[in-house]
Amino acid sequence: MTTRQQAVALDDKDPLASFRARFLLPDDVIYLDGNSLGPLTKAAKERLQRVIGEEWGQGLIQSWNAAGWHVMPQTLGAKIAKLIGAKSDEVVCADGTSVNLFKLLSAALQLRPGRRVIVSDDGNFPTDLYVAQGLTKMLGGDHEFRLVGADDIPAALDQTVAVLMMTEVDYRSGRLHDMVDLTKKAHAAGALVLWDLCHSAGALPVDLNGAGADLAVGCGYKYLNGGPGAPSFLFVAERHQNHIHPAIAGWHGHAEPFAFEPGYRPADGIDRMLCSTIPVLSIAAFDAAIDVMLEADIGQIRDKSIRLFDLFVNLVETRCAEHGFQLASPRAAAERGSQVSFAHADGYAIMQALIERGVIGDFRAPNLLRFGFAPLYLRYQDIWDAVDALNDIMATETWRQEKYAVRKAVT
Ligand SMILES: *Cc1c(COP(=O)(O)O)cnc(C)c1O
């Protein structure tokens, strides 16, 4: 069993150690929820102050041109592209993940005329499922949303399927799906694949073009530290871009937005996937945070994430052995993302007690305690201290206090 001293020694040798100083983390907090909301970078805080004070405050409307606001979806998209194995003109950043899912699912149906089935796994994130349900309902009943268990996906792919929609890393268990294999199987059936990278981008190396992926979306506010409500990004492989007629045909996806023509003409390439005026402040914060992440090596991030996970699981299973935590994530590194979940019948109250102790993870119904590992600011000693706090809460039965059973709106 690793001692605290050994954990500190691992921090001393950590090639990513210097990145922690780039974040503004509160004292006395061990943050294991970067998979839900990444923390604030110093760079984002400084950028926002400049954008508000100078670009908005002084430059006013001229900043659309002078400060390059109008090209931010593309410039930030090109940066994100480096993290996900895409070309710089295959990614834009704008709108929420759910909205981008709608745009891309509807595009996929257009790209496969005659096919009317969307396939996904039943453990997928609810908003992904809801968007597919809403879209098929809107299309009048001729379309089918086929929901199957993750292991039954290959068998569900037949000649009627237009698109397979998968989240690469399962938000509950952290299970990592095989992007190369599933993409190949979907293509063999003549279907497209839409990958949701919400729990992958910034957490592990992703190679969309290496896998031959068609479409993808991903979240800005999780591992990419873009800030609360940061816009998401979307990817369309170059070969598909000019064949899409966007379902949400907004003026920013028009070939000449400032020609103010009454008729819609899509812009060339990925730009047609834009629709609305962008949230400049949010995109500016996201852009600054991405620059920090791009300084790090994603291979080193993955390597440390695997080690943090192994240390956490090993300590919980040895030090907290008699407290009834059941590992609910794959143990093998190749089969998981950058989070771990433990099932426990009293998971909600235990997590509340842990949060009050300064160890912040989250709870996912019905019984999962979830902990995310973000290697740029987490230390091995934090993992040791977090499990120490968990063990103490269990041993002293602190979690049984009534206040910890009260459910909050956001868990
Ligand atoms: C977090 C998350 C989302 C979030 O969707 P928003 O529209 O940005 O709120 C969507 N899908 C998955 C898989 C997620 O993990």
The ligand as a Gaussian input file, in Angstrom:
#p B3LYP/6-31G(d) Opt

LIG

0 1
 C      -21.865000      16.811000     -20.169000
 C      -22.424000      16.103000     -21.335000
 C      -23.304000      16.755000     -22.210000
 C      -23.703000      18.172000     -21.930000
 O      -24.578000      18.721000     -22.834000
 P      -24.863000      20.295000     -22.813000
 O      -25.855000      20.496000     -23.892000
 O      -23.546000      20.989000     -23.091000
 O      -25.386000      20.666000     -21.468000
 C      -23.756000      16.037000     -23.318000
 N      -23.371000      14.761000     -23.539000
 C      -22.522000      14.117000     -22.708000
 C      -22.102000      12.711000     -23.003000
 C      -22.040000      14.762000     -21.574000
 O      -21.226000      14.130000     -20.745000

